[in-house]
């Protein structure tokens, strides 16, 4: 169970509401189940929500576990509109979908959630332990997510990236083109804001050292740590998204390894001062994971399919900067916002998708070594 809790801290800190998600919904800080009657007739044959919805005497309910915050509020509003007339009603639990809670629910036989905003690692570990259901891709269209982000026990709900944020004014109008420039303190003097966790940090170090995008995994830990030693005297490490932004706003750092949601917010606040660079970014997914023995039955997969709808995801992006996992959503995003979208065709080509299995296998051990390194 400790591994599940640790892995939840891993990716959910990097996602939405984490002024505690170690990823939680406010972490991106943007503008933005109970027993129920389950009517099974017609559900198993439903391939997608684009098909006609049968008439039910009572709506089917699906309970969604989210991380409380501004992003969750925006999602609830958008989903409320999207699900009107579908025959499915969404209820919400915002107490925090920790992996340990899922384990406790399933083992106690008292499952109250259907689907939760979990890291892919958590969903995978839960699934392997028999605590989460495999995603039914007969109902959830596999092509509604970017290739590589449809997993056995999880499907990417939205994505974000670990990228370079930079202060044009502090750099005299110069802009870094990638991680080699981030490490070049002679050409770009000043402190760097860096994440106090290995995700996106080790990958950046290897890219700065000349490793090609397609050869990042498996991570060469020794090489990454050696490169990190070069930047340590120039680094200030942050724990939360808000902290990373404040380091940039206050001018304590001239560049930062920031989440794309936070970097985008800075750039939109002051376009003349702040810029961002996706070259060499690490593309990270949050995911929908389905609880074993979920009370809503297979209706949960119809709900997931609707939440992955391209127009729905584009609206979520507009309100939260949480990037669509559905590649078809790009055509619904205003042209001026496409450069800020981690999953736009141009930005995806510049980045490396996180190797979730590598983190499942190595996260705890390597993170401990990393903290020892930066404390030395």
N, C-alpha and C positions, 0 to 999 in steps of 0.2 A: 504493500500500500504506500510505503514511503516513496517508492519510485513514481507512482502515479501522481502523488502530490507534488513531487519535485518537477515532473514534466509539465504539470499544469502551470507551475510557476514559470517554467521556461517560456512557452509560447504565449500564454495568456498575459504575461507581463508585456509581451511585445505587441499586444493587439489593442484592446479597446478600453476597458475601464479601470485601469490599473493605477490609480493613485492608490493602489493596492493590488491589479492583474498584471501581478507578477506575470496576460492580456485581459484588461477589463474595458468596458465600453466607454468610460470617460477617459481612459488612458489616451485615446486618440484625441480627446478633448476638442471636439469640433463644434461648428455652429450647431451649429448643427448645420403531477396532475391528479388530481382528484379522480375518484371513480366517475366514469361517464358511460352513457349508453353508446355502444359501438354497433352500428348496423353494417354487417359485412357484405351484404348483397351488393354486387356491382363494384366493390373496391378492388378486388384482385384483378379484374380485367381492365381497370383504368390505366391507360398508358401515360396520360399526361392531363394536366388541368385544362388543356386547350380543347379537350373533348367535352361534349355535353355532360353536364352534371345532373345525375338523377335527382328526382324530387324526394326529399326525406321529410318525415314527420318532424324530425328534430335535427339540427345541425350536428355533425360530428365535431368533437372537440379535440384539439391538439395543444398540449401544453409545451411552451417553449421556455427553456431556462436561459436567461441572459445575464450579462454583467450590468448592473445598474449604472446609469449615467446618461449624458446627453445623447450619445449615439444610440443607446437603447430606446430612449424616448422617440427619437426620429424614426427608428425602425418600426416601432409599434404603430406610429401614425401612418407610415407608408404601407405596411402590411395590412392595416385595417382597411385601407382603400382597396388594396389589391385583392383581398379575400372576400370582399362584398359579393354576395350572390354565388359563391363557389360551393356552398354546402358544407364548408369547413369553417369553424370558429377557432381562433387562436386565443388561448389564455397564456398568461406569463407568470413566471417566477423569477424575481430578480435578486434572490438571496445569494447568488453566486454559484455557478455550476462547477464546483470543485469536483475533481475526479473521485476524491474520497467520499463525497456525498453520493455519487452514483453507485459506488461499491456498496455503501451501507444500505441504500434503498433496495438494490437488487438482492443482496444477501438476506435482507430481512423480509423480502417478499412484499414490500410496501412501496412500489414504484409510483411516483406521482408526476414524473416528467415523461415526455415523449421524446423530445429532441433538445439538445443542449449545445451552446456555443463553447466548444472544446478545442483544444489544440489537436492537431492530427496525431501527435504522439500519444496523448491521453486516450483518444478514441481507439487507436490501434492497440494500446496496452489493455484497455478495457475489453475490446473485442476478443483478443487472444485469451483473456481470462474468462470468457463467456458472459461478460457483464454488459456487452453492447451488441447490437444486431448488425449484420452485414447490410450495407446499403443495397436496396433493390433497384438495380439499374434497368429493370424492365419498366419501372415506373418513373424513376429519376433519369432523365436523358443524360447519358454520359457525355454527349457532345455539348452539354450546357455549361461545361467548365473547361478551362484551358487544359490541353493534353498534359497528363502527368499529375493533375490535381484531383483526380477521382480515385479514391483509395478503397480498399475492401471495407473498412469499417468507418470511413469518413468521406465527406465530399466537401471541397473548399467552399465556404460560405462567402468569404471575401478575402482579399489579399492586401498586403502592404509590403513595403520594402525597407531595408536598411540601406540608406544612401548618404551622399555627401550634401550637407547644407553649408553654405559659405556666405561670408559677409563681404560684399563687393567693396564697400567703402573702406573697411579695414585692410583689404588686400590691394588697395589702390586701383581698383577697377579690373584687376586680374581675376580669372576664374579657373579653378582646377578642372582638369579634364578626366581625372580618375584617381585611383588610390595612390599611384606613384607620386602624384602632385601633393596628395594629402600628407604623405610622408616627407616631402621635400621642404624642410623648414628653412632652408636658405632662400629658395625661390619664393616661398610663401611663409614668411616668418609669423610667429604667433602661436598661441596655445590651441590645442585641439580638444573638442568635447568628444569623449568616447564612452561607449556603453560598458557598464561594469559586468557584462556577461559575455560569453564567448560567441553567441549567435550573431553573425554579421561582423564580428570583430576579427575572428580568426580568418574568415574568408577574405576580409579586406586586407589583412596582413599578407596573405599569400598572393593576392592580386598585385599588391604594391611591390612584391618581390619578383614579379614577372611570371607567375603561374597562369596559364591560359584559363579562361572561364570554364571550359569543358574538362579541365583536369584538376579542379579544386577538391573533389572528393575521390577517395577518402582523404580527409585532411591530414597533411603532414604536420603533426603537432610540433615536432622539434623545429622545423623550418618556420612555422608561424610564430612560435614563441621567440625565436631568435630575431625575427623582424620586429616583433612588438617591443623588444628591449630597446630598439633604436628610437622609438617614439615616446617611450615612457616619460622622459624628462620634460616633454612638451604636452603631456596629456592631463586633462582633468576628467575624472570618471563620474558618470551620472547613473542614477538608479531609476528615475522616473522620467516620463516624457515631458512633463512640465519643467523639471529641472534642466533637461537638455535645452529646452527653448530659452530658459532664463539665462543660461550661460551665454547663449548667442545674443540675446537682446541686450544684456548688460555689457557686452563687449569683452567679457572675460576670455572668450574663445573666438577665433577668426574662422574656424571651420569645425564641423562636427559630423560624427557618424550618427545620424538621426533616423528615426522612423519617418517614412515618407509623409505620414499624416501630419506630423509635427513640422517637418520641413516645409510642406505645402502651406500650412497655416502661417508660418513666418513669411514666406514669399508673397502670400496674398495680403498680409498686413502691410508690408513695405517692399514693393516690387523693385524699387531703386536700390535698396540696400541688400536684400537677401535673395540668393539664388539657390538652385539645387541641381545636382547632377546624378543621373541614373546609371551612368556608365560604371559597370562593376557592382551594381546593387545586388543585394541578396533578396530574392522574392520569397516572402513568407506567407503561408496560408493560415487562416483560422478555419474551423470546419464545423459542420453540423454532424454531431454524433447521436445515434439513436439508442436509447436505453433498452436493454433486454427486458422482456416482459412489460413493455410500455403499454399503458392502459388504452391508448388511442388506436392500437393495432396498425394496420397497413396504411391508414389514412395519413400517418406521419410522412410517408414517402410522397404522397400527393402534395402535402404541405411544403416539403422541401423543394419539390419540382417548381412550385409556384414562387417560392422565395428566390429561386435561381433564375426566374424569368428575366430576360435582358432589360426590359424597361423598368422593372422593379429594382433591379440592381443599379441601374443608372441613377434612379431617384435616390437610392441610399448613398451613392457616391456624392451626389450633389449636396446632400445634407450633412455628410459625415467625413468625406474624403476616404472612406473605406472602399478600396478599389474592387470593381466587379470581378468575380471569378468566371463569369460568362463572357467569352470573347465577343459575342454579338452585341453586348451592351455598348460597345464603343460608338456605334452609330447614333446612339441616343445622348451622347455626352457633348456639350457645347464645344466648339472648336477651340475656344480659348482655354478650356480646362483639360484638353487631351494631353498637353505636355506634363501635367501634374498627375496623370493617371499611370500608376505602376504597371497596369496590365494593357496599356495601349500597345499596338503591334510594334511600334518603334521602341518603346521602353522595355518590353519583354525581351527583345533581341539583344539588349545591352546587359542583361542581368543573368544571374545563375539561380535556378530554383533551389531552395534548401533541400538537402538530403535528410529527410525525416528519420530514416532508419539509422543513419550515422549518429544522430543525436540520441535516439533511443538507446543505442549501444554504448555511447561514449560520454554523454552529457555530464553525468554526475562526477565521474572521475576527472575529466578534463577541466570542468569548471573549478574544481578544488585547486588544481594546479595553477590555473589562470589567476585566481584570487591571491594565491601565494606569490606569484610572479609580480603582480602589480603592487603588492604590499611591500616587496623587498626593496 
